[in-house]
Amino acid sequence: VRIARSIETKHGFIRPFFQYAWMREFYDGTRSIDAELFDGAGGRIGVRVPGVDTNGYRLDCGVDWSASSKLRVNLRYTSESGGASDESTGVRAGLTYTF
C-alpha cells in the first residue's frame, strides 16, 4: 500500500509518501549463502542454512522533490522487520539530474 500526495509549490512539486508492504517468506528447503572476500584472494565462504517460514513487513516513508523537469531530490527512511531479513533499518538520499 502506498499513500502519496503531490503538492505544487513555486519551487516545484513536493511528494511526501508512506508505503507499507507485508512480506511472506515460504519455507522451501535449504539455502546456500556464499561470500567472497577481496575479489577471491581471501577465499570463498559458503554456508547452508534452512529456509524460513515467516512473515514480515517493510515500511518506507519520505519525500520526493521535483525542482524542475530535470532535477529531482529524494529522502527516505526504510525499515524491514521479520521475514528472512530479521531486521534492517536505513536512511537513503538521492539526487537525479537528467540532461
N, C-alpha and C positions, 0 to 999 in steps of 0.2 A: 504494500500500500504506500502510495506517495501522495503527499499533500504539498502543493506549491502554489505560490501566488506571485504574479508579475506586477510590480509597482513601477509605474513610469515616473521618472524624475527629470529635472532639467539636465542631469549628467548621465542619462542612460536608464536602463532597466535594472532594477534590483529584484532578485527572486529568492526569497527565503524558502526553505523546504524542510520537510520532515519525512523520513522514509523508514518503514518498518517491514521486515521480512521474517517469516518463520522458515527455519531450515530443518530439514529431516535427513538424517544420516541412516542408511539402511545397513544392517549387518550383512556383509557379503563376503565372508571368509577373511583370509589374512591379507594384509597389505605389506608391500615392501617399501621402506623408506631408505633411499640411497643418498649419500653425500660425498662430495669430492672436494678436498682441500687443496688450495694453491695450484689450481689447474692440473690436478693429478699428481703433482710432486709429493704431496703428503699422503698419497694412497687413497683408496676408496673405502668408505664405511657403509655397510649395509645392515639394516635391522628389519626383521619381520615382526609385525605387530598384528594383533587381532583386529578385525573390523569392529565398528561400533554400531550400536542400535540405540540412537538417542535423538532428542530434539534440541533445538537451539534457536537463537534469534540473531538478527543483525539490525542495528539501528544506525541511521545516518541522519545528521541534521547539519544545516549550514546555510550559506548564502552564495549566490552567483551574482556577479555584477557585470553587465554588458555595457561598457562605457561608450562603445561605438560598434559598428558592424565588423570592425577588425580587432578590437581589444576586449578581452574578457578576463575577469579575475574571479577566482572562487576560493572558498574556505569551508572546510567541513570537518566534523567530528564523527568518527566511526567507532562502533563498539560491537563486538561479537561475543556471545556467551553461550555455553552449552555446545552441543554438536561435537564434531571432531576437533575443532579448534580450541575447545575448552574456554579460553578467554583471550581476547585481543582488543586493544583499545589504541586509537591513534588520532592524530590531527593531521590534515593534509591541506596544503595551499597550492594553488596553481595560477599560472599566468599564460594566456594564449593570445598570440598576436598573429593575425593572418595577413599575408601580403601577396 
